Amino acid sequence: MTLEPVHIKEIHEIVDRIDKCFKKDENDSDDNEKVRNILDRLRKLEFNDKVVLRSIGPVRRGKASIERMLQSEDPYPVSYSCDSGSTTAKTFDNGLYIDFCHCAMACTPTDLDIHSKRTIVAAAYTLSDKVYLNTSHNWESFDRGCGRMKIVRVQPGLLNKKVTDILHDIALYLSESEHILWMLDSIGKDDFFIMDGPIYPKRIMYWMVVNSEDVDISIDPSSRKIIQNYIDIMDHHIENMKPLVGFVKNPEDMQIMLALRKQEPELDLPWLVDAQFFKNALSLERTGMKRREAEKYITYTNWFMQPNQFYEKMLKSTSPLVAELASSKFDAEDYALSFFMAYVPKLNTIFKIESPYGLVKNEELRNRMTRKVLYDLALNGIPKTLSKADSIAKIPVSERKNIIDRFRNSKIDTNYNSIRWDEKNER
């Protein structure tokens, strides 16, 4: 049975009924005024005497002509990017949880020696102390030294909930951070490095500082190693003033909206996610420009520094120096998360570009990194090197299935939804 015309008609009427509630009068400037007021507050946003966000330089909204960007020179002609593919965490009926992540680095222009290097991490978990897992103490080489592999295990009892999420993050961030450290010397000082996603492993950092009986990874060696790895990556770039950004394709942060609501509970904010606010703030159509004209530009904000963010009801550092679990070379402030937002009207998509404050506080480097991101967006929509890395590292569905099918003594734990929504049954 499927939806009949009468059902579709009723759903359409529901849509119209809801949609009419958001229709604005032509002279209604409430939203634009609200956006301006919030932008003014972002010069320095505080809560409980702690800075949540502060502007690096004046708060401003800029626009870059795509045509002019394409006619300009690439600020960084050589760029690198790292990405990893995953089987996604799988559960077996004998209590085994496992996730495989395969990490690769891409380069523009193409460098096959860089592309050939791979790092594979298998992260496993089982509650039983009696089960022996043949883990790796050191990296195991394959493919004549072009590849490295490691099996890690999370200690029994540390994960009682969110097992697949945490296990995936450990496999993902351990493979990526180790691969980046392995390849650092291949990236020149005048080359541009783009991380796919945030510059820090935020969920790992979260569970490092939140007391929980369900998730306790603060003593897990792999999790601690991940934190140290990201500090080492930032140390290398800050020490050598080498450009590094994290390109977040789907920003989901709620820190600014949350801080504003906590600061002024009476403030009427229609946006839950920060990206929703910035998309409105950067929309040229809201200033009266026609869509066809607006699509000739990329709009963007200034850079912001975010020294603290909310973890549940707490404000904690955004740097990986959480719970003093790792050593560093620079002041804590240098590791604080900094970012700017870029909106591509043609795609109706907003991106968050992150970098550590230790790099961003250098005005010349900050401006050059901004120009590079805008250039790449104008040229390809998504930075070409990111797309390359994704293509190289991705584990296709058929290969994921073959990997899991190799388990002879462990049977995949399926339920009805696994059968109903199985990838091979999708049309």
C-alpha positions as a printed Julia matrix, in Angstrom:
427×3 Matrix{Float64}:
  0.0     0.0     0.0
  1.2     3.5    -0.81
 -0.06    7.05   -0.5
 -3.21    7.72   -2.52
 -4.02   11.1    -4.14
 -6.36   11.92   -1.26
 -3.5    11.43    1.23
 -1.09   13.53   -0.84
 -3.69   16.3    -1.11
 -4.14   16.36    2.68
 -0.38   16.46    3.3
 -0.05   19.33    0.81
 -2.72   21.27    2.68
 -0.85   20.69    5.94
  2.33   22.01    4.33
  0.56   25.14    3.08
 -1.03   25.7     6.48
  2.37   25.59    8.23
  4.26   27.45    5.5
  1.86   30.43    5.61
  2.9    31.02    9.23
  6.38   31.96    8.03
  5.34   34.36    5.28
  6.87   37.8     5.82
  5.4    41.11    4.81
  7.48   43.02    2.25
  8.16   45.77    4.75
  8.89   43.43    7.64
 12.5    44.05    8.71
 12.36   42.24   12.06
 14.69   39.42   10.96
 17.3    41.76    9.49
 17.27   43.86   12.62
 17.57   40.74   14.76
 20.57   39.55   12.72
 22.32   42.92   13.1
 21.73   42.95   16.85
 23.13   39.43   17.26
 26.19   40.23   15.13
 26.9    43.19   17.44
 26.78   40.83   20.42
 29.35   38.55   18.78
 32.13   41.07   19.33
 32.44   39.41   22.69
 29.93   36.86   23.94
 30.23   35.8    27.58
 28.43   33.51   29.98
 29.2    33.1    33.69
 32.24   35.38   33.29
 33.76   33.11   30.65
 34.23   34.09   27.02
 32.23   31.85   24.68
 33.14   33.78   21.53
 35.04   36.88   20.55
 35.66   38.5    17.22
 39.15   38.6    15.72
 39.05   42.11   14.32
 35.75   43.88   13.59
 32.59   41.84   13.11
 31.82   42.03    9.43
 30.17   40.32    6.49
 32.08   40.18    3.24
 31.27   39.06   -0.27
 33.64   37.75   -2.92
 32.86   37.81   -6.63
 33.2    34.29   -8.01
 34.28   35.69  -11.4
 37.03   37.8    -9.86
 38.21   34.94   -7.64
 38.55   32.68  -10.69
 40.65   35.34  -12.43
 42.99   35.66   -9.46
 45.99   33.49   -8.57
 45.67   30.51   -6.25
 47.12   31.68   -2.89
 48.45   28.15   -2.28
 49.0    26.25   -5.57
 49.86   23.02   -3.73
 47.34   21.63   -1.26
 46.9    18.44    0.75
 43.92   16.83    2.42
 43.36   13.79    4.61
 40.23   11.67    4.87
 39.22    8.21    6.03
 36.63    5.67    4.99
 34.86    3.4     7.45
 32.96    0.15    7.53
 30.89    1.85   10.26
 30.87    0.09   13.61
 29.4    -3.41   13.45
 27.92   -5.52   16.23
 28.16   -9.31   16.43
 25.96  -11.67   18.42
 28.93  -12.91   20.49
 29.32   -9.41   21.97
 32.06   -8.16   19.64
 31.93   -4.57   18.35
 34.37   -3.5    15.64
 35.01   -0.66   13.22
 37.62   -0.39   10.48
 38.9     2.97    9.25
 41.13    3.37    6.2
 42.92    6.71    5.91
 44.6     8.32    2.89
 46.02   11.69    1.92
 45.44   13.45   -1.4
 47.45   16.16   -3.1
 46.74   18.8    -5.76
 48.57   18.65   -8.15
 48.42   14.86   -7.91
 51.35   13.09   -6.24
 50.99    9.32   -6.55
 53.59    8.67   -3.83
 51.41   10.62   -1.38
 48.24    8.86   -2.56
 49.79    5.4    -2.14
 50.39    5.77    1.61
 47.59    4.29    3.74
 46.82    3.83    7.45
 44.29    1.26    8.66
 42.96    1.04   12.22
 40.59   -1.62   13.56
 39.02   -0.65   16.89
 37.38   -3.47   18.84
 35.38   -3.83   22.05
 33.85   -6.66   24.02
 32.64   -6.7    27.62
 34.22  -10.07   28.36
 37.61  -10.09   30.09
 38.04  -13.72   29.04
 38.08  -12.96   25.31
 41.62  -12.51   24.0
 42.0   -10.1    21.09
 45.2   -10.21   19.06
 45.89   -6.47   19.17
 48.94   -4.61   17.83
 51.6    -3.13   20.1
 53.26   -1.36   17.17
 52.38   -0.49   13.61
 52.46   -3.45   11.24
 53.64   -2.62    7.72
 52.23   -3.93    4.44
 52.45   -3.09    0.72
 56.25   -2.68    0.89
 56.0    -0.04    3.58
 53.33    2.07    1.87
 50.71    0.89    4.35
 50.46    0.57    8.14
 47.92   -1.34   10.2
 47.0    -1.47   13.88
 44.34   -3.28   15.95
 43.35   -1.54   19.19
 40.98   -2.63   21.93
 38.95   -0.53   24.35
 39.21   -1.99   27.84
 36.13   -4.0    28.95
 33.73   -2.01   31.13
 34.63    1.46   29.82
 31.69    1.52   27.41
 28.19    0.62   28.57
 26.36    2.9    26.13
 27.14    4.65   22.84
 29.54    1.81   22.0
 29.29    2.09   18.22
 29.64    5.9    18.28
 32.71    5.92   20.51
 34.33    2.97   18.76
 33.87    4.66   15.4
 35.43    7.88   16.68
 38.44    6.03   18.1
 39.06    4.19   14.81
 38.46    7.36   12.76
 40.53    9.84   14.74
 43.36    7.43   15.52
 43.76    6.54   11.85
 43.53   10.15   10.67
 45.78   11.71   13.31
 48.41    8.99   12.93
 48.34    9.29    9.14
 48.71   13.08    9.3
 51.67   12.8    11.67
 53.23   10.18    9.4
 52.93   12.47    6.37
 53.73   15.86    7.97
 57.23   16.14    6.54
 55.83   15.68    3.01
 53.86   18.93    3.34
 55.94   22.03    2.63
 55.76   25.3     4.56
 54.12   27.03    1.6
 51.61   24.22    1.02
 48.02   24.28    2.25
 46.62   21.49    4.44
 42.86   20.91    4.69
 41.42   18.53    7.26
 38.09   17.0     6.32
 35.83   18.13    9.14
 36.66   19.79   12.48
 40.27   20.29   13.52
 39.63   18.49   16.82
 37.92   15.2    17.8
 35.07   16.93   19.6
 33.14   13.87   20.79
 36.3    12.28   22.21
 37.07   15.58   23.96
 33.51   15.71   25.31
 33.69   12.28   26.94
 37.1    13.13   28.39
 35.59   15.89   30.54
 32.08   14.63   31.32
 31.79   12.28   34.28
 29.73    9.27   33.26
 29.27    5.7    34.41
 28.25    4.76   30.87
 31.27    6.13   29.0
 34.67    6.42   30.69
 37.4     6.75   28.08
 39.64    9.12   30.04
 41.87    6.13   30.91
 41.7     4.52   27.47
 45.22    4.61   25.94
 43.94    5.04   22.36
 41.71    7.97   23.33
 44.54    9.66   25.19
 46.85    9.04   22.24
 44.31   10.72   19.93
 44.29   13.86   22.09
 48.09   14.0    22.15
 48.25   13.45   18.39
 46.06   16.47   17.67
 48.16   18.63   19.96
 51.28   17.42   18.15
 49.71   18.26   14.77
 48.86   21.78   15.95
 52.31   22.2    17.53
 53.96   21.39   14.21
 51.85   23.88   12.27
 52.04   26.68   14.84
 55.79   26.24   15.3
 56.39   26.42   11.54
 53.52   28.8    10.72
 52.22   26.27    8.19
 48.59   26.87    7.11
 46.0    24.39    8.37
 42.2    24.52    8.25
 39.38   22.13    9.02
 36.61   22.25    6.42
 33.28   21.42    8.09
 30.71   20.61    5.4
 27.75   20.17    7.76
 28.27   22.42   10.81
 26.0    21.39   13.67
 27.34   23.53   16.51
 24.83   25.23   18.79
 27.26   27.08   21.05
 26.43   30.65   20.04
 22.66   30.24   20.09
 22.89   28.35   23.38
 25.08   31.02   24.97
 22.72   33.81   23.82
 19.71   31.99   25.27
 21.48   31.4    28.58
 22.69   34.99   28.69
 19.27   36.46   27.89
 16.43   33.92   28.37
 13.86   36.45   27.13
 15.61   36.77   23.76
 13.42   35.35   20.98
 15.74   33.35   18.74
 14.17   31.31   15.94
 17.42   29.45   15.23
 18.57   26.36   17.11
 21.83   25.77   15.21
 24.52   28.42   14.72
 24.71   27.67   10.99
 21.03   28.64   10.56
 21.77   32.07   11.99
 24.88   32.6     9.86
 23.09   31.5     6.7
 20.5    34.22    7.34
 23.19   36.75    8.21
 25.1    36.03    4.98
 22.1    35.86    2.66
 22.29   38.55   -0.05
 18.67   37.88   -1.01
 17.61   39.16    2.4
 19.22   42.49    1.49
 17.0    42.71   -1.58
 19.39   41.23   -4.16
 17.8    38.91   -6.73
 18.77   35.25   -6.54
 20.49   35.16   -9.95
 22.69   38.1    -8.93
 23.34   36.68   -5.44
 24.64   33.44   -6.95
 27.55   35.36   -8.47
 29.08   35.77   -5.0
 30.36   33.88   -2.0
 29.64   35.59    1.31
 31.64   35.12    4.48
 32.2    36.39    8.01
 35.31   37.58    9.79
 37.16   35.06   11.97
 36.01   34.35   15.52
 37.88   32.78   18.41
 35.95   30.34   20.59
 38.0    29.71   23.75
 35.21   27.83   25.54
 32.2    25.78   24.57
 29.35   24.13   26.42
 29.68   20.52   27.51
 26.23   19.77   28.92
 25.88   22.63   31.48
 29.62   23.27   31.76
 31.9    25.63   29.9
 35.18   23.98   29.01
 38.11   24.75   26.73
 37.66   24.18   23.0
 41.31   23.18   22.7
 42.44   19.54   23.02
 44.08   20.42   26.33
 41.18   18.78   28.15
 41.61   17.43   31.66
 45.38   18.01   31.35
 45.78   14.65   29.63
 48.47   15.72   27.18
 51.57   17.9    26.86
 51.94   20.93   24.59
 54.51   23.47   23.43
 52.44   26.65   23.39
 50.02   28.63   25.56
 46.58   27.08   25.93
 45.01   29.99   24.05
 46.96   29.07   20.9
 45.01   25.8    20.63
 41.62   27.46   21.02
 39.21   26.88   18.16
 38.93   29.74   15.67
 36.62   29.84   12.66
 34.85   31.79    9.96
 31.67   30.94    8.06
 31.36   30.91    4.27
 28.05   30.76    2.4
 27.7    29.68   -1.23
 24.3    30.99   -2.47
 24.43   28.87   -5.63
 24.47   25.73   -3.44
 22.42   27.29   -0.62
 25.06   25.76    1.63
 27.1    27.17    4.49
 30.5    25.87    5.58
 32.52   26.35    8.74
 36.26   26.75    8.35
 38.29   26.12   11.49
 41.91   26.7    12.52
 43.81   27.01   15.82
 44.18   30.51   17.22
 47.97   30.15   17.18
 47.79   30.41   13.38
 44.81   32.71   12.99
 46.22   35.44   15.23
 48.82   36.06   12.5
 46.93   38.54   10.31
 48.89   37.86    7.1
 48.46   34.09    7.41
 44.8    34.48    8.4
 44.01   36.59    5.33
 45.86   34.25    2.99
 44.07   31.17    4.36
 40.74   32.99    3.94
 41.54   33.83    0.32
 42.55   30.22   -0.36
 39.26   28.84    0.95
 37.23   31.39   -1.03
 39.3    30.6    -4.15
 38.63   26.86   -3.79
 34.93   27.45   -3.21
 34.72   29.65   -6.31
 36.61   27.09   -8.38
 34.93   23.84   -7.36
 32.22   24.44   -4.76
 34.06   21.98   -2.51
 37.89   22.13   -2.37
 39.15   19.74   -5.03
 41.74   18.15   -2.76
 39.03   17.26   -0.22
 37.04   15.47   -2.9
 40.17   13.6    -3.99
 40.91   12.42   -0.45
 37.31   11.28    0.0
 37.47    9.3    -3.23
 40.76    7.6    -2.33
 39.84    6.7     1.26
 36.21    5.65    0.78
 35.32    2.01    1.45
 32.5     1.11   -1.01
 29.41   -0.72    0.23
 30.39   -3.96   -1.53
 33.85   -3.93    0.06
 32.37   -3.17    3.49
 30.19   -6.24    3.15
 33.13   -8.4     2.06
 35.16   -7.25    5.09
 32.41   -8.12    7.57
 31.66  -11.42    5.79
 35.27  -12.48    6.49
 34.32  -13.03   10.15
 33.72  -16.8    10.24
 33.45  -17.26   14.01
 31.39  -14.15   14.68
 27.87  -13.74   13.31
 26.57  -10.23   12.64
 23.91   -9.17   15.16
 20.86   -8.28   13.06
 17.42   -7.05   13.98
 14.37   -6.33   11.87
 15.48   -2.8    10.99
 18.8    -4.18    9.76
 16.87   -6.29    7.26
 14.31   -3.62    6.42
 16.86   -0.84    5.79
 19.74   -2.93    4.53
 21.74   -0.99    1.91
 21.34   -3.71   -0.71
 17.53   -3.55   -0.38
 17.36    0.2    -0.98
 16.04    1.3    -4.35
